[in-house]
Amino acid sequence: MATTQKSHTELNPIQVSLLRLFNRPMSENETRELKKLIVNHYSGLLEEEVTKVVTEKGYTERDFDNMLNSED
């Protein structure tokens, strides 16, 4: 499922809230931990979506091997 990203000029309420929450000095370690938390969250969402698509399409390991080795 392809999505088109639109250019946004306004922040949504959660973005504003996060900016207020993190409007303070942070150590490198805190910054790293926060980034890790966000990456893990989106990684989990992506994994769920991929699992859903693979199940819906009925893809097998052989299908993925064929996709990876095709000359197209």
CHARMM-style PDB file with segment names, atoms N, HN, CA, C and O in Angstrom:
ATOM      1  N   MET     1       0.839  -1.166   0.000  1.00  0.00      PROA
ATOM      2  CA  MET     1       0.000   0.000   0.000  1.00  0.00      PROA
ATOM      3  C   MET     1       0.888   1.234   0.000  1.00  0.00      PROA
ATOM      4  O   MET     1       1.547   1.526   0.998  1.00  0.00      PROA
ATOM      5  N   ALA     2       0.908   1.945  -1.093  1.00  0.00      PROA
ATOM      6  HN  ALA     2       0.373   1.707  -1.903  1.00  0.00      PROA
ATOM      7  CA  ALA     2       1.735   3.136  -1.211  1.00  0.00      PROA
ATOM      8  C   ALA     2       0.986   4.333  -0.633  1.00  0.00      PROA
ATOM      9  O   ALA     2      -0.217   4.493  -0.836  1.00  0.00      PROA
ATOM     10  N   THR     3       1.712   5.151   0.076  1.00  0.00      PROA
ATOM     11  HN  THR     3       2.690   5.022   0.241  1.00  0.00      PROA
ATOM     12  CA  THR     3       1.114   6.363   0.614  1.00  0.00      PROA
ATOM     13  C   THR     3       1.873   7.560   0.078  1.00  0.00      PROA
ATOM     14  O   THR     3       3.082   7.507  -0.146  1.00  0.00      PROA
ATOM     15  N   THR     4       1.144   8.625  -0.119  1.00  0.00      PROA
ATOM     16  HN  THR     4       0.161   8.668   0.063  1.00  0.00      PROA
ATOM     17  CA  THR     4       1.756   9.854  -0.578  1.00  0.00      PROA
ATOM     18  C   THR     4       1.921  10.772   0.610  1.00  0.00      PROA
ATOM     19  O   THR     4       0.970  11.019   1.352  1.00  0.00      PROA
ATOM     20  N   GLN     5       3.129  11.279   0.792  1.00  0.00      PROA
ATOM     21  HN  GLN     5       3.902  11.079   0.189  1.00  0.00      PROA
ATOM     22  CA  GLN     5       3.357  12.189   1.896  1.00  0.00      PROA
ATOM     23  C   GLN     5       3.014  13.598   1.456  1.00  0.00      PROA
ATOM     24  O   GLN     5       3.447  14.060   0.399  1.00  0.00      PROA
ATOM     25  N   LYS     6       2.239  14.267   2.273  1.00  0.00      PROA
ATOM     26  HN  LYS     6       1.888  13.893   3.131  1.00  0.00      PROA
ATOM     27  CA  LYS     6       1.850  15.633   1.979  1.00  0.00      PROA
ATOM     28  C   LYS     6       2.688  16.575   2.824  1.00  0.00      PROA
ATOM     29  O   LYS     6       3.090  16.248   3.942  1.00  0.00      PROA
ATOM     30  N   SER     7       2.937  17.723   2.279  1.00  0.00      PROA
ATOM     31  HN  SER     7       2.611  17.988   1.372  1.00  0.00      PROA
ATOM     32  CA  SER     7       3.678  18.736   3.007  1.00  0.00      PROA
ATOM     33  C   SER     7       2.747  19.411   4.007  1.00  0.00      PROA
ATOM     34  O   SER     7       1.681  19.906   3.642  1.00  0.00      PROA
ATOM     35  N   HSD     8       3.158  19.426   5.266  1.00  0.00      PROA
ATOM     36  HN  HSD     8       4.024  19.024   5.563  1.00  0.00      PROA
ATOM     37  CA  HSD     8       2.347  20.046   6.313  1.00  0.00      PROA
ATOM     38  C   HSD     8       3.023  21.328   6.767  1.00  0.00      PROA
ATOM     39  O   HSD     8       4.244  21.384   6.906  1.00  0.00      PROA
ATOM     40  N   THR     9       2.231  22.336   6.991  1.00  0.00      PROA
ATOM     41  HN  THR     9       1.239  22.291   6.877  1.00  0.00      PROA
ATOM     42  CA  THR     9       2.791  23.586   7.489  1.00  0.00      PROA
ATOM     43  C   THR     9       2.395  23.854   8.929  1.00  0.00      PROA
ATOM     44  O   THR     9       2.975  24.719   9.586  1.00  0.00      PROA
ATOM     45  N   GLU    10       1.405  23.113   9.425  1.00  0.00      PROA
ATOM     46  HN  GLU    10       0.934  22.411   8.892  1.00  0.00      PROA
ATOM     47  CA  GLU    10       0.968  23.294  10.802  1.00  0.00      PROA
ATOM     48  C   GLU    10       1.291  22.044  11.611  1.00  0.00      PROA
ATOM     49  O   GLU    10       1.275  20.927  11.093  1.00  0.00      PROA
ATOM     50  N   LEU    11       1.579  22.255  12.874  1.00  0.00      PROA
ATOM     51  HN  LEU    11       1.592  23.162  13.294  1.00  0.00      PROA
ATOM     52  CA  LEU    11       1.821  21.131  13.771  1.00  0.00      PROA
ATOM     53  C   LEU    11       0.486  20.648  14.315  1.00  0.00      PROA
ATOM     54  O   LEU    11      -0.410  21.443  14.597  1.00  0.00      PROA
ATOM     55  N   ASN    12       0.367  19.329  14.459  1.00  0.00      PROA
ATOM     56  HN  ASN    12       1.095  18.683  14.229  1.00  0.00      PROA
ATOM     57  CA  ASN    12      -0.852  18.798  15.061  1.00  0.00      PROA
ATOM     58  C   ASN    12      -0.714  18.894  16.588  1.00  0.00      PROA
ATOM     59  O   ASN    12       0.377  19.159  17.091  1.00  0.00      PROA
ATOM     60  N   PRO    13      -1.799  18.685  17.316  1.00  0.00      PROA
ATOM     61  CA  PRO    13      -1.751  18.854  18.777  1.00  0.00      PROA
ATOM     62  C   PRO    13      -0.705  17.985  19.479  1.00  0.00      PROA
ATOM     63  O   PRO    13      -0.088  18.432  20.445  1.00  0.00      PROA
ATOM     64  N   ILE    14      -0.496  16.754  19.012  1.00  0.00      PROA
ATOM     65  HN  ILE    14      -0.998  16.391  18.226  1.00  0.00      PROA
ATOM     66  CA  ILE    14       0.501  15.899  19.675  1.00  0.00      PROA
ATOM     67  C   ILE    14       1.912  16.438  19.441  1.00  0.00      PROA
ATOM     68  O   ILE    14       2.757  16.372  20.333  1.00  0.00      PROA
ATOM     69  N   GLN    15       2.169  16.970  18.248  1.00  0.00      PROA
ATOM     70  HN  GLN    15       1.482  17.024  17.523  1.00  0.00      PROA
ATOM     71  CA  GLN    15       3.482  17.542  17.967  1.00  0.00      PROA
ATOM     72  C   GLN    15       3.753  18.748  18.865  1.00  0.00      PROA
ATOM     73  O   GLN    15       4.854  18.902  19.394  1.00  0.00      PROA
ATOM     74  N   VAL    16       2.751  19.591  19.031  1.00  0.00      PROA
ATOM     75  HN  VAL    16       1.857  19.465  18.601  1.00  0.00      PROA
ATOM     76  CA  VAL    16       2.902  20.759  19.911  1.00  0.00      PROA
ATOM     77  C   VAL    16       3.165  20.297  21.341  1.00  0.00      PROA
ATOM     78  O   VAL    16       4.035  20.833  22.028  1.00  0.00      PROA
ATOM     79  N   SER    17       2.407  19.301  21.778  1.00  0.00      PROA
ATOM     80  HN  SER    17       1.700  18.866  21.220  1.00  0.00      PROA
ATOM     81  CA  SER    17       2.579  18.771  23.124  1.00  0.00      PROA
ATOM     82  C   SER    17       3.983  18.218  23.327  1.00  0.00      PROA
ATOM     83  O   SER    17       4.604  18.455  24.364  1.00  0.00      PROA
ATOM     84  N   LEU    18       4.488  17.479  22.334  1.00  0.00      PROA
ATOM     85  HN  LEU    18       3.984  17.286  21.492  1.00  0.00      PROA
ATOM     86  CA  LEU    18       5.839  16.923  22.438  1.00  0.00      PROA
ATOM     87  C   LEU    18       6.897  18.019  22.459  1.00  0.00      PROA
ATOM     88  O   LEU    18       7.873  17.924  23.203  1.00  0.00      PROA
ATOM     89  N   LEU    19       6.716  19.040  21.661  1.00  0.00      PROA
ATOM     90  HN  LEU    19       5.923  19.117  21.057  1.00  0.00      PROA
ATOM     91  CA  LEU    19       7.665  20.156  21.676  1.00  0.00      PROA
ATOM     92  C   LEU    19       7.712  20.814  23.052  1.00  0.00      PROA
ATOM     93  O   LEU    19       8.788  21.148  23.548  1.00  0.00      PROA
ATOM     94  N   ARG    20       6.558  20.998  23.661  1.00  0.00      PROA
ATOM     95  HN  ARG    20       5.684  20.727  23.258  1.00  0.00      PROA
ATOM     96  CA  ARG    20       6.510  21.594  25.004  1.00  0.00      PROA
ATOM     97  C   ARG    20       7.159  20.674  26.035  1.00  0.00      PROA
ATOM     98  O   ARG    20       7.896  21.121  26.914  1.00  0.00      PROA
ATOM     99  N   LEU    21       6.869  19.380  25.907  1.00  0.00      PROA
ATOM    100  HN  LEU    21       6.270  19.017  25.193  1.00  0.00      PROA
ATOM    101  CA  LEU    21       7.404  18.403  26.853  1.00  0.00      PROA
ATOM    102  C   LEU    21       8.931  18.353  26.806  1.00  0.00      PROA
ATOM    103  O   LEU    21       9.586  18.233  27.841  1.00  0.00      PROA
ATOM    104  N   PHE    22       9.488  18.446  25.609  1.00  0.00      PROA
ATOM    105  HN  PHE    22       8.955  18.544  24.768  1.00  0.00      PROA
ATOM    106  CA  PHE    22      10.934  18.298  25.459  1.00  0.00      PROA
ATOM    107  C   PHE    22      11.656  19.625  25.265  1.00  0.00      PROA
ATOM    108  O   PHE    22      12.796  19.653  24.802  1.00  0.00      PROA
ATOM    109  N   ASN    23      11.009  20.696  25.609  1.00  0.00      PROA
ATOM    110  HN  ASN    23      10.082  20.673  25.985  1.00  0.00      PROA
ATOM    111  CA  ASN    23      11.633  22.008  25.527  1.00  0.00      PROA
ATOM    112  C   ASN    23      12.472  22.250  26.775  1.00  0.00      PROA
ATOM    113  O   ASN    23      12.174  23.120  27.593  1.00  0.00      PROA
ATOM    114  N   ARG    24      13.527  21.459  26.894  1.00  0.00      PROA
ATOM    115  HN  ARG    24      13.770  20.752  26.229  1.00  0.00      PROA
ATOM    116  CA  ARG    24      14.437  21.546  28.037  1.00  0.00      PROA
ATOM    117  C   ARG    24      15.762  20.940  27.620  1.00  0.00      PROA
ATOM    118  O   ARG    24      15.815  20.182  26.651  1.00  0.00      PROA
ATOM    119  N   PRO    25      16.815  21.251  28.320  1.00  0.00      PROA
ATOM    120  CA  PRO    25      18.103  20.625  27.982  1.00  0.00      PROA
ATOM    121  C   PRO    25      18.048  19.116  28.215  1.00  0.00      PROA
ATOM    122  O   PRO    25      17.474  18.646  29.197  1.00  0.00      PROA
ATOM    123  N   MET    26      18.654  18.372  27.298  1.00  0.00      PROA
ATOM    124  HN  MET    26      19.120  18.754  26.500  1.00  0.00      PROA
ATOM    125  CA  MET    26      18.741  16.919  27.432  1.00  0.00      PROA
ATOM    126  C   MET    26      20.168  16.477  27.148  1.00  0.00      PROA
ATOM    127  O   MET    26      20.858  17.041  26.298  1.00  0.00      PROA
ATOM    128  N   SER    27      20.583  15.475  27.865  1.00  0.00      PROA
ATOM    129  HN  SER    27      20.023  15.017  28.556  1.00  0.00      PROA
ATOM    130  CA  SER    27      21.912  14.921  27.630  1.00  0.00      PROA
ATOM    131  C   SER    27      21.894  14.119  26.330  1.00  0.00      PROA
ATOM    132  O   SER    27      20.832  13.803  25.796  1.00  0.00      PROA
ATOM    133  N   GLU    28      23.075  13.800  25.837  1.00  0.00      PROA
ATOM    134  HN  GLU    28      23.939  14.058  26.271  1.00  0.00      PROA
ATOM    135  CA  GLU    28      23.168  12.964  24.637  1.00  0.00      PROA
ATOM    136  C   GLU    28      22.510  11.618  24.884  1.00  0.00      PROA
ATOM    137  O   GLU    28      21.845  11.076  24.002  1.00  0.00      PROA
ATOM    138  N   ASN    29      22.693  11.081  26.079  1.00  0.00      PROA
ATOM    139  HN  ASN    29      23.233  11.521  26.796  1.00  0.00      PROA
ATOM    140  CA  ASN    29      22.103   9.788  26.410  1.00  0.00      PROA
ATOM    141  C   ASN    29      20.577   9.855  26.397  1.00  0.00      PROA
ATOM    142  O   ASN    29      19.925   8.952  25.871  1.00  0.00      PROA
ATOM    143  N   GLU    30      20.005  10.906  26.966  1.00  0.00      PROA
ATOM    144  HN  GLU    30      20.535  11.639  27.393  1.00  0.00      PROA
ATOM    145  CA  GLU    30      18.549  11.065  26.943  1.00  0.00      PROA
ATOM    146  C   GLU    30      18.038  11.171  25.511  1.00  0.00      PROA
ATOM    147  O   GLU    30      17.028  10.563  25.155  1.00  0.00      PROA
ATOM    148  N   THR    31      18.735  11.940  24.703  1.00  0.00      PROA
ATOM    149  HN  THR    31      19.555  12.434  24.991  1.00  0.00      PROA
ATOM    150  CA  THR    31      18.347  12.103  23.307  1.00  0.00      PROA
ATOM    151  C   THR    31      18.402  10.775  22.570  1.00  0.00      PROA
ATOM    152  O   THR    31      17.492  10.436  21.812  1.00  0.00      PROA
ATOM    153  N   ARG    32      19.463  10.035  22.794  1.00  0.00      PROA
ATOM    154  HN  ARG    32      20.202  10.310  23.409  1.00  0.00      PROA
ATOM    155  CA  ARG    32      19.628   8.722  22.161  1.00  0.00      PROA
ATOM    156  C   ARG    32      18.517   7.765  22.585  1.00  0.00      PROA
ATOM    157  O   ARG    32      17.954   7.056  21.751  1.00  0.00      PROA
ATOM    158  N   GLU    33      18.201   7.743  23.874  1.00  0.00      PROA
ATOM    159  HN  GLU    33      18.658   8.319  24.552  1.00  0.00      PROA
ATOM    160  CA  GLU    33      17.161   6.870  24.392  1.00  0.00      PROA
ATOM    161  C   GLU    33      15.791   7.239  23.821  1.00  0.00      PROA
ATOM    162  O   GLU    33      14.991   6.360  23.497  1.00  0.00      PROA
ATOM    163  N   LEU    34      15.529   8.519  23.701  1.00  0.00      PROA
ATOM    164  HN  LEU    34      16.178   9.232  23.964  1.00  0.00      PROA
ATOM    165  CA  LEU    34      14.261   8.974  23.129  1.00  0.00      PROA
ATOM    166  C   LEU    34      14.149   8.577  21.664  1.00  0.00      PROA
ATOM    167  O   LEU    34      13.101   8.101  21.228  1.00  0.00      PROA
ATOM    168  N   LYS    35      15.216   8.770  20.906  1.00  0.00      PROA
ATOM    169  HN  LYS    35      16.067   9.157  21.260  1.00  0.00      PROA
ATOM    170  CA  LYS    35      15.220   8.363  19.503  1.00  0.00      PROA
ATOM    171  C   LYS    35      15.011   6.858  19.376  1.00  0.00      PROA
ATOM    172  O   LYS    35      14.276   6.397  18.503  1.00  0.00      PROA
ATOM    173  N   LYS    36      15.658   6.100  20.247  1.00  0.00      PROA
ATOM    174  HN  LYS    36      16.255   6.474  20.957  1.00  0.00      PROA
ATOM    175  CA  LYS    36      15.530   4.643  20.236  1.00  0.00      PROA
ATOM    176  C   LYS    36      14.077   4.236  20.498  1.00  0.00      PROA
ATOM    177  O   LYS    36      13.553   3.336  19.841  1.00  0.00      PROA
ATOM    178  N   LEU    37      13.438   4.894  21.448  1.00  0.00      PROA
ATOM    179  HN  LEU    37      13.864   5.625  21.981  1.00  0.00      PROA
ATOM    180  CA  LEU    37      12.051   4.615  21.777  1.00  0.00      PROA
ATOM    181  C   LEU    37      11.137   4.871  20.572  1.00  0.00      PROA
ATOM    182  O   LEU    37      10.254   4.066  20.277  1.00  0.00      PROA
ATOM    183  N   ILE    38      11.350   5.978  19.889  1.00  0.00      PROA
ATOM    184  HN  ILE    38      12.067   6.632  20.129  1.00  0.00      PROA
ATOM    185  CA  ILE    38      10.527   6.320  18.722  1.00  0.00      PROA
ATOM    186  C   ILE    38      10.775   5.341  17.583  1.00  0.00      PROA
ATOM    187  O   ILE    38       9.829   4.888  16.939  1.00  0.00      PROA
ATOM    188  N   VAL    39      12.037   5.009  17.328  1.00  0.00      PROA
ATOM    189  HN  VAL    39      12.806   5.377  17.851  1.00  0.00      PROA
ATOM    190  CA  VAL    39      12.364   4.054  16.267  1.00  0.00      PROA
ATOM    191  C   VAL    39      11.747   2.692  16.570  1.00  0.00      PROA
ATOM    192  O   VAL    39      11.191   2.054  15.675  1.00  0.00      PROA
ATOM    193  N   ASN    40      11.838   2.242  17.812  1.00  0.00      PROA
ATOM    194  HN  ASN    40      12.290   2.760  18.539  1.00  0.00      PROA
ATOM    195  CA  ASN    40      11.242   0.957  18.190  1.00  0.00      PROA
ATOM    196  C   ASN    40       9.730   0.960  17.991  1.00  0.00      PROA
ATOM    197  O   ASN    40       9.155  -0.033  17.546  1.00  0.00      PROA
ATOM    198  N   HSD    41       9.096   2.066  18.318  1.00  0.00      PROA
ATOM    199  HN  HSD    41       9.563   2.874  18.679  1.00  0.00      PROA
ATOM    200  CA  HSD    41       7.645   2.184  18.141  1.00  0.00      PROA
ATOM    201  C   HSD    41       7.278   2.027  16.660  1.00  0.00      PROA
ATOM    202  O   HSD    41       6.415   1.219  16.315  1.00  0.00      PROA
ATOM    203  N   TYR    42       7.930   2.795  15.796  1.00  0.00      PROA
ATOM    204  HN  TYR    42       8.630   3.451  16.077  1.00  0.00      PROA
ATOM    205  CA  TYR    42       7.592   2.738  14.372  1.00  0.00      PROA
ATOM    206  C   TYR    42       8.043   1.428  13.740  1.00  0.00      PROA
ATOM    207  O   TYR    42       7.425   0.964  12.782  1.00  0.00      PROA
ATOM    208  N   SER    43       9.087   0.836  14.248  1.00  0.00      PROA
ATOM    209  HN  SER    43       9.589   1.213  15.027  1.00  0.00      PROA
ATOM    210  CA  SER    43       9.524  -0.471  13.771  1.00  0.00      PROA
ATOM    211  C   SER    43       8.457  -1.521  14.058  1.00  0.00      PROA
ATOM    212  O   SER    43       8.171  -2.374  13.218  1.00  0.00      PROA
ATOM    213  N   GLY    44       7.872  -1.453  15.247  1.00  0.00      PROA
ATOM    214  HN  GLY    44       8.103  -0.760  15.929  1.00  0.00      PROA
ATOM    215  CA  GLY    44       6.802  -2.372  15.607  1.00  0.00      PROA
ATOM    216  C   GLY    44       5.585  -2.203  14.714  1.00  0.00      PROA
ATOM    217  O   GLY    44       4.986  -3.189  14.286  1.00  0.00      PROA
ATOM    218  N   LEU    45       5.214  -0.955  14.429  1.00  0.00      PROA
ATOM    219  HN  LEU    45       5.701  -0.154  14.777  1.00  0.00      PROA
ATOM    220  CA  LEU    45       4.086  -0.699  13.535  1.00  0.00      PROA
ATOM    221  C   LEU    45       4.357  -1.246  12.136  1.00  0.00      PROA
ATOM    222  O   LEU    45       3.477  -1.842  11.513  1.00  0.00      PROA
ATOM    223  N   LEU    46       5.574  -1.040  11.650  1.00  0.00      PROA
ATOM    224  HN  LEU    46       6.288  -0.556  12.156  1.00  0.00      PROA
ATOM    225  CA  LEU    46       5.941  -1.537  10.332  1.00  0.00      PROA
ATOM    226  C   LEU    46       5.902  -3.058  10.293  1.00  0.00      PROA
ATOM    227  O   LEU    46       5.416  -3.647   9.327  1.00  0.00      PROA
ATOM    228  N   GLU    47       6.407  -3.684  11.328  1.00  0.00      PROA
ATOM    229  HN  GLU    47       6.802  -3.206  12.112  1.00  0.00      PROA
ATOM    230  CA  GLU    47       6.405  -5.151  11.382  1.00  0.00      PROA
ATOM    231  C   GLU    47       4.978  -5.698  11.362  1.00  0.00      PROA
ATOM    232  O   GLU    47       4.699  -6.694  10.694  1.00  0.00      PROA
ATOM    233  N   GLU    48       4.083  -5.046  12.093  1.00  0.00      PROA
ATOM    234  HN  GLU    48       4.310  -4.237  12.635  1.00  0.00      PROA
ATOM    235  CA  GLU    48       2.681  -5.461  12.089  1.00  0.00      PROA
ATOM    236  C   GLU    48       2.085  -5.343  10.690  1.00  0.00      PROA
ATOM    237  O   GLU    48       1.380  -6.245  10.237  1.00  0.00      PROA
ATOM    238  N   GLU    49       2.362  -4.245  10.009  1.00  0.00      PROA
ATOM    239  HN  GLU    49       2.934  -3.512  10.377  1.00  0.00      PROA
ATOM    240  CA  GLU    49       1.820  -4.026   8.664  1.00  0.00      PROA
ATOM    241  C   GLU    49       2.373  -5.043   7.673  1.00  0.00      PROA
ATOM    242  O   GLU    49       1.629  -5.578   6.851  1.00  0.00      PROA
ATOM    243  N   VAL    50       3.665  -5.309   7.747  1.00  0.00      PROA
ATOM    244  HN  VAL    50       4.269  -4.874   8.416  1.00  0.00      PROA
ATOM    245  CA  VAL    50       4.277  -6.287   6.849  1.00  0.00      PROA
ATOM    246  C   VAL    50       3.689  -7.676   7.100  1.00  0.00      PROA
ATOM    247  O   VAL    50       3.370  -8.396   6.153  1.00  0.00      PROA
ATOM    248  N   THR    51       3.548  -8.047   8.351  1.00  0.00      PROA
ATOM    249  HN  THR    51       3.807  -7.463   9.120  1.00  0.00      PROA
ATOM    250  CA  THR    51       2.967  -9.350   8.688  1.00  0.00      PROA
ATOM    251  C   THR    51       1.549  -9.454   8.139  1.00  0.00      PROA
ATOM    252  O   THR    51       1.162 -10.494   7.606  1.00  0.00      PROA
ATOM    253  N   LYS    52       0.781  -8.389   8.267  1.00  0.00      PROA
ATOM    254  HN  LYS    52       1.095  -7.544   8.700  1.00  0.00      PROA
ATOM    255  CA  LYS    52      -0.592  -8.371   7.760  1.00  0.00      PROA
ATOM    256  C   LYS    52      -0.610  -8.575   6.243  1.00  0.00      PROA
ATOM    257  O   LYS    52      -1.393  -9.381   5.739  1.00  0.00      PROA
ATOM    258  N   VAL    53       0.236  -7.860   5.519  1.00  0.00      PROA
ATOM    259  HN  VAL    53       0.871  -7.205   5.928  1.00  0.00      PROA
ATOM    260  CA  VAL    53       0.271  -7.961   4.063  1.00  0.00      PROA
ATOM    261  C   VAL    53       0.738  -9.346   3.629  1.00  0.00      PROA
ATOM    262  O   VAL    53       0.159  -9.937   2.718  1.00  0.00      PROA
ATOM    263  N   VAL    54       1.773  -9.863   4.267  1.00  0.00      PROA
ATOM    264  HN  VAL    54       2.243  -9.382   5.007  1.00  0.00      PROA
ATOM    265  CA  VAL    54       2.287 -11.190   3.922  1.00  0.00      PROA
ATOM    266  C   VAL    54       1.190 -12.242   4.125  1.00  0.00      PROA
ATOM    267  O   VAL    54       1.029 -13.147   3.306  1.00  0.00      PROA
ATOM    268  N   THR    55       0.448 -12.115   5.210  1.00  0.00      PROA
ATOM    269  HN  THR    55       0.578 -11.380   5.875  1.00  0.00      PROA
ATOM    270  CA  THR    55      -0.643 -13.058   5.480  1.00  0.00      PROA
ATOM    271  C   THR    55      -1.755 -12.917   4.441  1.00  0.00      PROA
ATOM    272  O   THR    55      -2.241 -13.915   3.908  1.00  0.00      PROA
ATOM    273  N   GLU    56      -2.154 -11.682   4.156  1.00  0.00      PROA
ATOM    274  HN  GLU    56      -1.759 -10.871   4.589  1.00  0.00      PROA
ATOM    275  CA  GLU    56      -3.226 -11.441   3.183  1.00  0.00      PROA
ATOM    276  C   GLU    56      -2.858 -11.949   1.794  1.00  0.00      PROA
ATOM    277  O   GLU    56      -3.687 -12.534   1.097  1.00  0.00      PROA
ATOM    278  N   LYS    57      -1.601 -11.719   1.395  1.00  0.00      PROA
ATOM    279  HN  LYS    57      -0.927 -11.244   1.961  1.00  0.00      PROA
ATOM    280  CA  LYS    57      -1.149 -12.112   0.059  1.00  0.00      PROA
ATOM    281  C   LYS    57      -0.750 -13.586   0.001  1.00  0.00      PROA
ATOM    282  O   LYS    57      -0.650 -14.162  -1.082  1.00  0.00      PROA
ATOM    283  N   GLY    58      -0.524 -14.188   1.154  1.00  0.00      PROA
ATOM    284  HN  GLY    58      -0.605 -13.720   2.034  1.00  0.00      PROA
ATOM    285  CA  GLY    58      -0.123 -15.583   1.193  1.00  0.00      PROA
ATOM    286  C   GLY    58       1.306 -15.817   0.719  1.00  0.00      PROA
ATOM    287  O   GLY    58       1.630 -16.888   0.205  1.00  0.00      PROA
ATOM    288  N   TYR    59       2.158 -14.811   0.893  1.00  0.00      PROA
ATOM    289  HN  TYR    59       1.895 -13.941   1.311  1.00  0.00      PROA
ATOM    290  CA  TYR    59       3.553 -14.939   0.466  1.00  0.00      PROA
ATOM    291  C   TYR    59       4.277 -16.012   1.275  1.00  0.00      PROA
ATOM    292  O   TYR    59       4.035 -16.188   2.469  1.00  0.00      PROA
ATOM    293  N   THR    60       5.170 -16.721   0.591  1.00  0.00      PROA
ATOM    294  HN  THR    60       5.366 -16.577  -0.379  1.00  0.00      PROA
ATOM    295  CA  THR    60       6.008 -17.731   1.232  1.00  0.00      PROA
ATOM    296  C   THR    60       7.463 -17.300   1.119  1.00  0.00      PROA
ATOM    297  O   THR    60       7.789 -16.329   0.438  1.00  0.00      PROA
ATOM    298  N   GLU    61       8.318 -18.034   1.792  1.00  0.00      PROA
ATOM    299  HN  GLU    61       8.053 -18.824   2.345  1.00  0.00      PROA
ATOM    300  CA  GLU    61       9.753 -17.752   1.706  1.00  0.00      PROA
ATOM    301  C   GLU    61      10.227 -17.856   0.256  1.00  0.00      PROA
ATOM    302  O   GLU    61      11.074 -17.084  -0.194  1.00  0.00      PROA
ATOM    303  N   ARG    62       9.669 -18.815  -0.454  1.00  0.00      PROA
ATOM    304  HN  ARG    62       8.981 -19.442  -0.088  1.00  0.00      PROA
ATOM    305  CA  ARG    62      10.036 -18.992  -1.867  1.00  0.00      PROA
ATOM    306  C   ARG    62       9.649 -17.757  -2.689  1.00  0.00      PROA
ATOM    307  O   ARG    62      10.399 -17.333  -3.568  1.00  0.00      PROA
ATOM    308  N   ASP    63       8.486 -17.187  -2.402  1.00  0.00      PROA
ATOM    309  HN  ASP    63       7.876 -17.531  -1.688  1.00  0.00      PROA
ATOM    310  CA  ASP    63       8.060 -15.965  -3.091  1.00  0.00      PROA
ATOM    311  C   ASP    63       9.065 -14.840  -2.864  1.00  0.00      PROA
ATOM    312  O   ASP    63       9.424 -14.125  -3.801  1.00  0.00      PROA
ATOM    313  N   PHE    64       9.513 -14.683  -1.634  1.00  0.00      PROA
ATOM    314  HN  PHE    64       9.222 -15.264  -0.874  1.00  0.00      PROA
ATOM    315  CA  PHE    64      10.480 -13.623  -1.336  1.00  0.00      PROA
ATOM    316  C   PHE    64      11.818 -13.902  -2.036  1.00  0.00      PROA
ATOM    317  O   PHE    64      12.452 -12.978  -2.545  1.00  0.00      PROA
ATOM    318  N   ASP    65      12.244 -15.155  -2.062  1.00  0.00      PROA
ATOM    319  HN  ASP    65      11.729 -15.905  -1.648  1.00  0.00      PROA
ATOM    320  CA  ASP    65      13.478 -15.502  -2.782  1.00  0.00      PROA
ATOM    321  C   ASP    65      13.343 -15.143  -4.257  1.00  0.00      PROA
ATOM    322  O   ASP    65      14.267 -14.584  -4.849  1.00  0.00      PROA
ATOM    323  N   ASN    66      12.195 -15.460  -4.853  1.00  0.00      PROA
ATOM    324  HN  ASN    66      11.444 -15.914  -4.372  1.00  0.00      PROA
ATOM    325  CA  ASN    66      11.960 -15.118  -6.254  1.00  0.00      PROA
ATOM    326  C   ASN    66      11.986 -13.612  -6.488  1.00  0.00      PROA
ATOM    327  O   ASN    66      12.541 -13.144  -7.482  1.00  0.00      PROA
ATOM    328  N   MET    67      11.389 -12.860  -5.576  1.00  0.00      PROA
ATOM    329  HN  MET    67      10.938 -13.241  -4.768  1.00  0.00      PROA
ATOM    330  CA  MET    67      11.386 -11.387  -5.690  1.00  0.00      PROA
ATOM    331  C   MET    67      12.811 -10.829  -5.609  1.00  0.00      PROA
ATOM    332  O   MET    67      13.188  -9.934  -6.365  1.00  0.00      PROA
ATOM    333  N   LEU    68      13.585 -11.376  -4.685  1.00  0.00      PROA
ATOM    334  HN  LEU    68      13.279 -12.103  -4.071  1.00  0.00      PROA
ATOM    335  CA  LEU    68      14.945 -10.887  -4.496  1.00  0.00      PROA
ATOM    336  C   LEU    68      15.865 -11.255  -5.648  1.00  0.00      PROA
ATOM    337  O   LEU    68      16.822 -10.533  -5.928  1.00  0.00      PROA
ATOM    338  N   ASN    69      15.593 -12.355  -6.313  1.00  0.00      PROA
ATOM    339  HN  ASN    69      14.816 -12.942  -6.086  1.00  0.00      PROA
ATOM    340  CA  ASN    69      16.484 -12.849  -7.364  1.00  0.00      PROA
ATOM    341  C   ASN    69      15.984 -12.567  -8.773  1.00  0.00      PROA
ATOM    342  O   ASN    69      16.612 -12.987  -9.746  1.00  0.00      PROA
ATOM    343  N   SER    70      14.863 -11.862  -8.898  1.00  0.00      PROA
ATOM    344  HN  SER    70      14.353 -11.521  -8.108  1.00  0.00      PROA
ATOM    345  CA  SER    70      14.360 -11.571 -10.243  1.00  0.00      PROA
ATOM    346  C   SER    70      15.203 -10.480 -10.881  1.00  0.00      PROA
ATOM    347  O   SER    70      15.800  -9.655 -10.188  1.00  0.00      PROA
ATOM    348  N   GLU    71      15.245 -10.483 -12.198  1.00  0.00      PROA
ATOM    349  HN  GLU    71      14.760 -11.153 -12.761  1.00  0.00      PROA
ATOM    350  CA  GLU    71      16.068  -9.525 -12.944  1.00  0.00      PROA
ATOM    351  C   GLU    71      15.299  -8.247 -13.281  1.00  0.00      PROA
ATOM    352  O   GLU    71      15.875  -7.335 -13.874  1.00  0.00      PROA
ATOM    353  N   ASP    72      14.041  -8.156 -12.927  1.00  0.00      PROA
ATOM    354  HN  ASP    72      13.573  -8.897 -12.445  1.00  0.00      PROA
ATOM    355  CA  ASP    72      13.223  -6.974 -13.268  1.00  0.00      PROA
ATOM    356  C   ASP    72      13.722  -5.748 -12.559  1.00  0.00      PROA
ATOM    357  OT1 ASP    72      13.159  -4.666 -12.726  1.00  0.00      PROA
TER     358      ASP     72
END
